[in-house]
Amino acid sequence: MAFIHEDFLLSNAAARRLYHEFAKEEPILDYHNHLPPRDLATNRQFANLFEIWLEGDHYKWRAMRANGVAEQYCTGAAAPEEKFHAWARTVPHTLRNPLFHWTHLELKRYFGITELLEESSAARIWSAANEQLASPEMRVWGILAKFKVRALCTTDDPADGLEYHEQLRLAPLATKVFPAFRPDKALNVHQPEAWNAWVDRLAAVANVEIGTLQGLLDALRKRHDAFHALGARLSDHGLSACLADFPSEAEAAAIFDRARAGHAATPAEQERFGAHLMLYFGQLDAEKGWTKQLHLGARRNVNTRMIARLGADTGFDSIGDYAQVDGLARYLDRLEREGSLPKTIIYNNNPVDNFTFATMIGNFQDGSVAGKIQFGSGWWFLDQKEAMEWQINALSNTGLLSRFVGMLTDSRSCMSFPRHEYFRRTLCNLIGQDMESGLLPDREDWIGGMVRNICYANASQYLGLGTA
């Protein structure tokens, strides 16, 4: 039997019924990813397996470095085929790492390849995959159709021009593609040189003079409006922890003025300025009925020598141990008291926060929307089988799993859509175990319907992207 078979990860009869009858055929709504809009708009044709699979994948780079692979085969100047062979040599050493599962699931689903990847099979797999990648069906739009991706949301800076999203809006593409508003760089008043360059870019694209804090807020609102006009209905924030030390308007303006003049904000000033902007972003989202995503807890850019050499998002981030509860509670409460709390999804990067986040969302459900505040799916270091089960269990024990909006890829690769299948199999296996052991009734109308909704319908209804 091939390693990836029809009942992969499904350890009991109930799980197999749930997956094959209720989960397998559901379409995908990938509401948070990092796919380049240019690749989507131009219907990119990938030249080889490296381009579609290894280019920009810091998960694989981390594993390769741990396996003693030199940097030239990760982010360096080695030829694409050499980098692929370096990855192939690493794969047998990834046993029990989710990369081993993902690698073979992706090879199977994209290319029908069932052979295990290792050094001895690398040349055959490279040749077979590249031959298929040359076909029109394996361009980006064909891949989206193959995996029944109804809609996806990229991650976009408000200073981005959105020209590729303008093109996508007019393209004959069945998948709907929307930008998502990611204004993290607006908070970086502690790095005035980079921050001022970003503010200048924002001013240019918004056609707003930014000489005051109000000018910055006006420009951000104008870009928020532009995103909305292109179908955006989600924002996203990547923070160590929620910022909730709220300043007065005058204090926030003074911090802005000093940073605009080139003076770095202190850590306390940066936090207070960031808290001021985060309130504003919440207000913007609430006004338009958007969903806010809070990705909390990553410890980023740890290896400063390698970050200086390679830049961010190259595999030198890890789980942080930040205090989360108080700031998150104060932030959500402030928005709620102002009548400006939008639909919100909170994601933790540290598993110690599972029950903290799962119970926090219950404090702000208001009956206006089912599951208005969501405990998001396992993110980054937690987007694998065991941690998905932890997240599902924490949500089930403290809230309503039936209202969960499900999985996303959070990926830069067009090879990552099988992560939805991986999640669905994990979900069905966990619930199937409960059915087999008598913890849940044998009511497939209830349980099958819940599974189907978690796979697609809940997210479609909740996000308001017009995908129902």
C-alpha positions in Angstrom: 0.0 0.0 0.0 1.2 3.5 -0.8 2.1 5.7 2.1 -0.5 8.2 1.1 -3.7 6.2 0.6 -7.4 6.9 0.7 -7.7 6.4 4.4 -4.5 8.2 5.4 -4.8 9.5 9.0 -8.2 7.9 9.4 -7.9 5.3 12.1 -11.5 4.2 12.5 -14.6 3.5 10.5 -16.5 6.5 11.7 -13.6 8.8 10.7 -13.5 7.3 7.3 -17.3 7.8 6.8 -17.1 11.4 8.0 -14.1 12.2 5.7 -15.3 10.5 2.5 -19.0 11.5 2.8 -18.8 14.9 4.3 -15.4 16.5 4.1 -13.5 15.3 1.1 -15.5 17.1 -1.6 -16.0 20.4 0.1 -14.4 23.4 -1.7 -11.7 25.5 -0.2 -11.9 29.1 1.2 -8.3 30.0 2.0 -8.9 33.2 3.9 -5.3 33.8 5.0 -2.2 33.1 2.9 0.9 34.8 1.6 0.7 33.9 -2.1 2.2 36.7 -4.2 -0.6 38.6 -6.0 1.7 38.9 -9.0 1.8 35.1 -9.4 -2.0 34.9 -9.2 -2.6 37.8 -11.6 -0.2 36.6 -14.2 -1.3 32.9 -14.0 2.3 31.9 -13.3 3.8 28.9 -15.0 6.4 27.3 -12.7 9.5 26.3 -14.5 10.4 23.4 -12.2 9.6 21.8 -8.9 11.9 24.1 -7.0 10.0 27.2 -8.1 6.6 25.9 -7.0 7.7 24.0 -3.9 11.0 25.3 -2.4 11.1 28.9 -3.4 10.4 30.9 -0.3 9.6 27.9 2.0 11.3 28.7 5.3 9.8 25.5 6.9 11.9 23.4 4.5 14.9 25.7 5.0 14.8 25.2 8.7 14.8 21.4 8.3 17.6 21.5 5.8 19.8 23.6 8.1 19.1 21.3 10.9 20.2 18.4 8.7 23.6 20.1 8.0 22.7 21.5 4.6 24.8 24.6 3.6 22.9 27.9 3.1 23.7 28.0 -0.5 21.2 25.1 -1.0 18.5 26.9 1.0 18.5 30.6 0.1 21.8 30.8 -1.7 23.1 30.6 -5.3 23.0 26.8 -5.9 21.1 25.7 -9.0 17.4 24.9 -8.5 18.0 21.2 -9.2 20.8 21.1 -6.6 18.5 22.7 -4.0 15.8 20.1 -4.8 18.3 17.3 -4.3 19.4 18.8 -1.0 15.8 18.7 0.1 15.4 15.1 -1.1 18.3 14.1 1.0 16.7 15.8 4.0 13.3 14.2 3.7 14.1 10.8 5.2 15.4 12.8 8.2 12.0 14.5 8.7 10.2 11.4 10.1 7.6 12.5 12.6 7.9 16.1 11.5 4.8 17.3 9.6 7.0 18.1 6.6 7.2 14.4 6.0 3.4 14.1 5.7 3.0 17.3 3.7 5.8 16.4 1.3 4.2 13.1 0.2 0.7 14.4 0.3 1.6 17.2 -2.0 3.5 15.0 -4.4 0.5 12.7 -4.6 -2.2 15.4 -5.0 -0.3 17.5 -7.5 1.5 15.0 -9.6 0.1 11.5 -8.7 3.6 10.6 -7.4 3.4 7.9 -4.7 7.1 7.1 -4.5 8.8 8.3 -1.3 11.2 11.2 -1.8 14.8 10.5 -1.0 18.2 10.9 -2.8 17.7 7.8 -4.9 14.2 8.8 -6.2 15.0 12.5 -6.5 15.9 12.5 -10.2 12.8 10.6 -11.2 10.5 12.8 -9.2 12.2 16.0 -10.5 11.7 14.9 -14.1 8.1 13.6 -13.7 6.9 16.7 -11.8 8.6 19.1 -14.2 7.0 17.5 -17.2 3.6 18.0 -15.6 4.4 21.6 -14.6 4.9 22.4 -18.2 1.3 21.8 -19.0 -1.4 24.6 -19.0 -3.3 22.7 -16.3 -0.5 23.3 -13.8 -0.4 27.0 -14.1 -1.7 28.9 -11.1 -5.3 29.2 -12.3 -5.4 25.5 -13.1 -4.1 24.6 -9.7 -6.8 26.7 -8.0 -9.4 24.9 -10.1 -8.0 21.5 -9.4 -8.3 22.0 -5.6 -11.7 23.7 -5.9 -10.5 26.9 -4.3 -13.6 29.2 -4.3 -11.8 32.2 -2.8 -8.5 33.2 -1.3 -7.2 36.2 0.5 -3.6 37.4 0.1 -1.8 39.5 2.8 -1.2 43.0 1.6 0.4 46.2 3.0 -1.7 49.4 2.9 1.2 51.0 1.0 1.0 48.3 -1.7 -0.5 49.6 -5.0 -2.9 46.7 -5.4 -2.4 46.8 -9.2 -2.4 42.9 -9.4 -5.7 42.8 -7.5 -7.1 45.3 -10.0 -6.1 42.9 -12.7 -7.5 39.9 -10.9 -10.8 41.6 -10.5 -11.2 41.6 -14.3 -9.5 38.3 -15.0 -11.5 35.2 -16.3 -10.7 33.3 -13.1 -13.3 31.3 -11.3 -11.5 31.6 -7.9 -12.2 34.9 -6.2 -9.1 36.6 -5.0 -9.2 39.4 -2.4 -6.5 41.5 -0.6 -6.4 41.5 3.2 -5.2 44.6 5.0 -2.0 44.1 7.0 -0.8 47.5 8.4 2.0 46.2 10.8 4.6 48.6 9.4 2.5 51.6 10.6 3.5 50.7 14.2 7.3 50.8 13.7 8.0 54.3 15.1 11.0 52.8 16.9 12.7 52.4 13.5 12.2 55.9 12.1 14.3 55.5 9.0 12.4 52.5 7.7 9.1 53.8 9.1 9.4 57.2 7.4 10.2 55.5 4.1 7.1 53.4 4.5 5.0 56.5 5.4 6.2 58.3 2.3 5.2 55.3 0.2 1.8 55.3 1.9 1.4 59.0 1.3 2.1 58.5 -2.4 -0.2 55.6 -3.0 -3.0 57.3 -1.0 -2.4 60.7 -2.5 -2.5 62.2 1.0 0.0 64.5 2.7 1.2 62.9 5.9 2.7 65.6 8.0 0.6 64.9 11.1 -0.9 62.0 12.9 -4.3 62.9 11.4 -2.7 62.8 8.0 -1.5 59.2 8.7 -5.0 58.2 9.9 -6.6 59.8 6.8 -4.2 57.9 4.5 -4.8 54.6 6.3 -8.6 55.1 6.0 -8.3 55.9 2.3 -6.3 52.7 1.7 -8.8 50.7 3.8 -11.5 52.1 1.5 -9.5 51.1 -1.5 -9.1 47.5 -0.2 -12.8 47.4 0.5 -13.6 48.4 -3.1 -11.6 45.5 -4.3 -13.6 43.1 -2.2 -11.4 43.0 0.9 -13.3 42.0 4.1 -10.5 41.0 6.4 -7.6 42.7 8.1 -4.6 41.0 9.8 -2.1 42.0 12.4 1.0 40.1 13.4 1.9 41.1 17.0 4.0 39.7 19.8 1.0 40.5 22.0 -2.0 42.8 21.9 -1.2 46.5 22.5 -3.5 48.0 25.1 -1.6 50.8 26.9 -3.8 53.5 25.3 -2.4 57.0 25.0 -4.2 60.3 24.7 -4.6 61.7 21.2 -2.1 64.4 22.1 0.5 61.9 23.3 0.1 59.7 20.1 0.5 62.9 18.0 3.7 63.8 19.8 5.2 60.3 19.3 4.3 60.6 15.6 5.9 64.0 15.3 9.2 62.9 16.9 9.3 59.7 14.7 8.5 61.8 11.6 11.5 64.0 12.5 13.7 61.0 12.7 13.8 60.3 16.4 13.2 56.7 17.5 10.4 56.0 19.9 11.2 54.2 23.1 9.7 50.8 23.7 7.0 52.2 25.9 6.2 54.9 23.3 6.1 52.4 20.5 3.6 50.3 22.5 1.4 53.2 23.2 1.5 54.5 19.6 0.7 51.0 18.4 -2.2 50.7 20.8 -3.6 54.0 19.5 -3.4 52.7 15.9 -4.9 49.3 16.8 -8.0 51.0 18.2 -8.3 52.9 14.9 -7.9 49.8 12.9 -10.6 48.1 14.9 -12.9 51.0 14.3 -12.3 50.9 10.6 -13.0 47.2 10.4 -16.2 47.5 12.5 -17.6 50.3 10.3 -17.4 48.1 7.2 -18.3 44.8 8.8 -14.9 43.3 8.2 -13.2 40.5 10.2 -10.1 41.3 12.1 -7.4 38.6 12.5 -4.9 38.8 15.4 -1.8 36.6 15.0 -0.2 36.7 18.4 2.9 35.3 20.0 5.7 34.7 17.4 9.3 35.6 18.4 10.6 37.0 15.2 14.0 37.6 13.7 15.9 35.9 16.5 19.2 35.2 14.6 20.3 38.8 14.0 23.4 37.9 11.9 21.3 35.8 9.5 18.5 38.4 9.4 21.0 41.0 8.4 22.3 38.7 5.7 19.0 37.3 4.4 16.1 39.5 5.7 12.9 38.6 7.4 10.8 35.5 6.8 13.8 33.3 6.1 13.3 30.8 8.9 14.7 32.5 12.0 11.5 32.9 14.0 10.1 30.8 16.9 7.4 30.5 19.5 7.4 33.4 22.0 6.6 33.3 25.7 4.8 36.7 25.9 2.1 37.5 28.4 -1.1 37.5 26.3 -4.2 37.6 28.6 -4.3 41.2 29.9 -3.5 43.0 26.7 -5.9 40.9 24.7 -8.7 41.4 27.2 -8.1 45.2 27.5 -8.0 45.6 23.7 -11.2 43.6 23.0 -13.0 45.3 25.9 -12.0 48.8 24.8 -13.4 48.1 21.3 -16.5 46.5 22.7 -17.2 49.4 25.0 -16.9 51.8 22.1 -19.3 49.7 20.0 -16.4 49.1 17.6 -15.5 45.4 18.1 -15.6 43.7 14.7 -15.8 40.0 14.0 -12.4 38.8 15.2 -10.2 35.7 14.8 -7.4 35.3 17.3 -4.5 32.8 16.7 -1.9 31.8 19.2 1.6 30.6 18.4 2.3 29.3 21.9 0.3 26.2 22.8 0.2 27.3 26.4 -2.3 29.9 25.3 -4.8 27.4 23.9 -7.3 27.5 26.7 -6.6 31.2 27.4 -7.6 32.1 23.9 -10.4 29.6 23.7 -12.0 31.0 26.8 -11.3 34.7 26.0 -13.5 34.5 22.9 -16.5 33.6 25.1 -16.3 36.9 26.9 -17.2 38.9 23.8 -19.8 36.8 22.0 -22.8 39.1 21.7 -25.5 37.1 19.9 -25.2 39.3 16.8 -23.3 36.8 14.7 -22.8 33.1 15.4 -19.2 32.7 16.5 -18.5 36.4 16.3 -15.2 36.0 18.1 -13.2 33.0 16.9 -10.3 30.9 18.2 -8.3 30.5 15.0 -6.9 27.3 13.7 -3.4 26.0 14.6 -1.0 28.6 13.3 2.6 28.3 12.1 4.4 26.0 14.5 0.9 24.6 15.5 -0.5 23.8 12.1 0.3 20.1 12.4 -1.8 17.1 13.4 -1.1 17.1 17.2 -1.5 20.8 17.6 -4.6 20.9 15.4 -6.1 18.4 17.8 -5.1 20.6 20.8 -6.8 23.6 19.3 -9.9 21.6 18.4 -10.1 20.1 21.9 -9.7 23.5 23.6 -12.4 25.0 21.5 -14.7 22.0 22.0 -14.3 22.0 25.8 -14.9 25.8 26.2 -17.0 26.9 23.2 -18.8 25.7 20.1 -16.7 23.7 17.7 -19.7 23.6 15.4 -19.3 27.4 14.7 -15.5 27.1 13.9 -14.4 28.7 10.6 -11.8 26.1 9.9 -8.4 25.9 8.3 -6.2 28.1 6.1 -2.8 27.6 4.5 -0.8 30.6 5.8 1.6 29.7 3.0 3.6 31.4 0.3 3.5 28.3 -1.9 0.9 27.1 -4.4 1.8 23.6 -3.3 0.1 24.1 0.1 -3.6 23.5 -0.6 -3.5 19.9 0.7 -3.1 21.4 4.1 -6.8 21.7 4.0 -7.1 18.0 3.4 -4.6 17.3 6.2 -6.8 19.3 8.6 -10.0 17.7 7.4 -8.6 14.2 7.9 -7.3 15.2 11.4 -10.7 16.7 12.3 -12.6 13.6 11.1 -10.3 11.2 12.8 -10.7 13.0 16.1 -14.4 13.2 16.0 -14.7 9.6 14.6 -12.8 8.4 17.7 -15.4 10.0 19.9 -18.2 8.4 17.9 -16.5 5.0 18.1 -16.0 5.3 21.9 -19.5 6.4 22.6 -18.7 10.0 23.5 -20.7 11.3 20.6 -24.0 9.8 19.2 -24.1 8.1 15.9 -26.0 11.0 14.4 -24.4 11.7 11.0 -27.0 14.4 10.3 -25.6 16.4 13.2 -22.0 15.4 13.1 -21.6 15.1 9.3 -23.3 18.5 8.9 -20.9 20.0 11.5 -17.9 18.6 9.7 -19.1 19.9 6.3 -19.7 23.3 7.8 -16.3 23.5 9.4 -14.6 22.6 6.1 -16.3 25.4 4.2 -19.7 26.8 4.9 -19.0 28.4 8.3 -16.1 30.5 6.8 -18.2 31.4 3.8 -21.1 32.7 5.8 -18.9 34.4 8.5 -16.5 36.3 6.2 -19.0 37.7 3.8 -16.9 37.3 0.7 -19.8 36.3 -1.6 -18.8 32.7 -1.8 -22.0 31.0 -0.5 
